[in-house]
Amino acid sequence: MKLELVIIISYFLGSIPFGFLLAKIFLNKDVRTIGSGNIGATNVLRTGNKTIGYTTLILDILKAVLPLIFVKIYYIEYLYISSLCVFLGHVFPIWLKFKGGKGVATYIGILCCINLYLGIFFGVVWLITFFIFKYSSLSSLIGSLSIPLINYFVFDDEIVFFFIIMFVLIFFTHRENIKRLLNHTESKTKIY
């Protein structure tokens, strides 16, 4: 019963669509009709309201951090399944007909809970890539690809398979961005 509860609670907490809710409440906009149509922080930034965009980013990170800290303390054996369920909740929220965000901010929260150094490493790789190329999507892809590699060579290679799964999921959520990157039609992002 504990496992089932961890799965259900993790999914439902992950599925809270903060970007959609904040844009609707404070801007009276449906973020799904703006930019990429995504409910994540990068697309919320396209509304022109940086406060709402960065608040979305923080809340999408926290919705992973809060349940995972609890699971890490009380049910550490379920940490990876809980992480996956939080992520899937964000990407496929029941409230929005299973059309959610791309999962990057939530993944940062997951990384910080599993190993803070991995979260920091992801952030550094993301920032370096972003400042060179100015594409949030490319930065997210390279950052998520770097995690299984750094985990294998520096940390615990026994859980590298989990990070490969996460990279594949992020690759999947960015499939349209990848097409646009290859066609040179991807929009550059302003984060400041």
N, C-alpha and C positions, 0 to 999 in steps of 0.2 A: 504493500500500500504506500510506503514511503516513496518508492520510485515513481509511482503513478502521480502522486501529489507534486513531486519535484518537477516532473515533466509538464504537468498541466499549469502549475503556477508560473514556471519559467516561461512557457509559451505565452501565457496571457499577459505577463508583465512586459515581455518583449514586444507584444503586439500593440502596445499603447502608441497610437500614431501622433506623437508630439508635434511634428512638423505640420501635419494637417490641422490639428486642434489649435495650435498657436496662431497659424495664419488665418484660420476661420474666426477665432475669438477676437484677436487684436487688429487684424487687417481687413476682416470681412472678405477674404479671398479664399478661393479653393486652390490650393497650391498645385493640385493635379492638373489645372488648366494653364499653368505657367511653365515656361522652359521645357524641361524634359518630362514634366508631369509626375515626377517622383516626389515622395513626401519627405525625403531626407534633407539634411542641413544644407547641402550644396545648392539644391534647388530652392529651398526656402530663402537663401541668400539672394536668389534672382528676383525676389519680390521687391528688392531694394531696401529692405529693412534689416540691417546687420544685427540689431539687437535680437530680433526674433530668430534670425538665422543661427546666431551663436548660442542662443538659449536652446534651440532645437538640438544643436550639437551636444551641448552639455547634458541635456535630459536624455538623449539617445545613448550617451555613454553611461550615465547613471542607471538607466533601466537595466543595464547588464551588470553593473558593479554591485548594486544593492542586493539582488537575489543571489548572486554568485558569492559574495562575502558570507552570507548566511549559509549557503550550501557548503562552502569551503570549511566553515567552522563546525557545522553539525553533521554534514553528510558528504564528506570529501570524496567518497567513492563515486558520487554522482556528479562530480564537478564538470566533467566533459559532456555528459548527456544534458545537463542543465545549460551549459554554454551553448550547445547546439540548438536547444529548444528556444532559448532567448533569441538567438540569431534568426532562427526560422520564423519566430513570432514577428520580428521586425520586418522581414522580407515578405512574409505571407500572412498579414494580419487578417483575422476573421472579420473585423469590423469594416474593412474596406475591400471586401470581396477578394481577399488574398493578394491584393496589389499594394505592396509596401515600398520600403526604401531599399537601398542597395546594400545596407548592412555594415558600412565601414565604421561609422561612429560606434555602433554596438560592438563591433569586433574589437575596437580599441579598448572598450570597457572589459571585454572578455580577456584580452591579452593582459591588461593590468591586473586582473584578478588571478590569472594563472601564474604569471611571472611578470612583475612590474618592469623588469629590464626588457622584456619582449615588447611591452607597450611603449616604452621609451624608444627602443630601437625602431619600431614601426613609425613613430612620430618623426624621428630624425630622417629616416629614409623618405618618408612622405614629403617633408619640408624641402629636403635637398632636391628631390625630383620636381617638386612644384616650382621652386624658384628657378630651376633651369628651363623647364618646359611650359609652365603655366597651365597645365591640364590637371584638374583634380582627379579625373578618372584614371589617367596614366599613373599619377602618384599613388593612388589607391591600389592599382594593380601591381605596381612594382613593390610597394610596401608589403602587400599581402604575400607576394611571391618570396620576399626576403625572409619572412618569418620561418617557414619550414627549413630553409637553408641555415639560418643563424641558430635555430633550435638544434638542428642536427649536429652542426660543427662545434657549437659552444656550450649548449645546455644538455637537455635530456633527449637523446635520440629515440627513446622508447615511445614518446608521444608524438613523434614527427608526423605520423599518419593523420592525427587529428588536424594538424595545421595544413596538411595537404588537402584534406577535405574542405577546410575553410577557404583555402585559396581557390579551389574548384568552384565553390559556391559564389565567391566574390567575382570570379571570372564569369560565371553564368549571369549574375545580376548586372554585369557591365558589358554584356554581349553587344548591345546597340552602340555603346560608347566605343567599343573596339572597332566596330564597322566604321564609325565616323572618324576614328583616329586613322584607320587605314586609308580612308577616302579623303583625308585632310579637311574634314568638315566639322570636326569636334570644336565646340566653343571653349575658349579659354575662360578661366574663372578668376574673378577678383575676390580675394579674401580679406582685403584691408581697405 
